[in-house]
């Protein structure tokens, strides 16, 4: 699927087959297709309908102007298809329904129909969850390869490599008009960023204009070089040519598009799901972290004002079009499978509403409103952030699970996940895992160590959009296969730890108690050293030193404990030197990992 730098397909033999009915056990358009078939064949609301597949990688204009190539070599000419359908229609006209990027394609198609004097053939244009002026999620994808997922996580290197030459991805970037409708900054910079790069000197604390965004996306006017393929932590430097073409189509067609006379425009936005609204960059907080671009910390900013992909304002920009909202959050509270941006047309109430529109009625089913739903303080939810190396799993009282699952294909490098708790989600952005869930449902958090190191786990308790309380388990040491759990309904501030996975609780961290984390951290550090390949004589010496440090912490003498850890660091460094007698020498990688963990604990003790 990769593309050349000019946006053309590397593989010229790729063709379009059909629209996606289902993927990875999820319906995408399957139910909608069946519903439309019924409207034509049984209900007789319509005489015919046609699902139009297209190559979503390619420019919108070429899809309309050059047609859509199918497997048998035939070409779908969209202009001819509209004329054919209108000739077979009871009214002599057609209704165009565009979902997501399909809404943008619909605008270009109607524009081309206008050019040949055929725009009178369209009586209604329904846009469902269409990012008319772009969406911040595209920024995350193009800069870092993040957010490109559907039941599996696409490797960030692969994702960014695919997106960076994709015209359609550039079309989804926030356009100039986006900034007229959305107040949340696309990009923000914390003060510490200046230690790595002078972003704040160039842009101030935030990017909130199209000119600034384009400058940032294309490398700060040549000051920032294109990162290597493997470096997805550094912000990518995008193609000025493809960005310019995307800006042109937004300025000439998409953003200022006017419906033909006598064509009704209906805009339908999905609402109520955490949706990426921006990115916040910060200095690296890890011990011994070099000040370079690839060590930028990046954090996603979420708003409930969206469908998990498209922020609401972008889906409803036309003042002269009808506007409706689908409360996906409320719909998902029911017994049916969760829906979001990708599967919004599978919501039966929306299917019914589209039928009403086709029948020139505006009877509004449940979960759909003309007024945008309001976020209130009664709407309580949780957001979780895990800074690796730990896997995070959520389970509710019915054992529904949200988190990573095993890939059934052992030869594949795709990472699979599921989101079976109602209104929950799982995503990764760099090395950080993001999850969300309702606050009710007796949620239990389960953590599994993936490697040795330290982790920080944050839980935000939200009332509406505001964080009412934050609970942070900071710099907790971890070893591979260690287990930890938090029972949200019992006590959100207590983490129970089973460091050898024997189903027994070995330690508890209580964030409300002084030195609780530090005490457990030293205990975990002892377990890490026990499981290491260090010479037994040295190992016993280090463990005895840690016992002394542990006693000092319990007595509240943190400075004494920190001094012991400082000496321990130096000893490990000495015994990892290549000149050290081989029998006593500590593996260099193992030594560096231990020193980072010890230094993290030491710094927390002296804060």
PyMOL commands that set and color helices and strands:
alter all, ss='L'
color gray80, all
select helices_A, chain A and resi 30-41+60-65+78-87+101-115+119-121+136-144+156-163+167-171+178-181+191-195+199-203+210-217+240-254+293-295+312-315+328-332+344-346+348-358+516-530+536-554+558-575+588-606
alter helices_A, ss='H'
color red, helices_A
select strands_A, chain A and resi 22-23+26-27+68-69+75-76+94-99+122-128+152-153+187-189+206-207+264-271+275-282+297-303+322-327+368-369+380-387+390-395+401-405+415-419+425-429+432-438+444-449+453-463+466-478+483-487+494-498+507-510
alter strands_A, ss='S'
color yellow, strands_A
deselect
rebuild
show_as cartoon
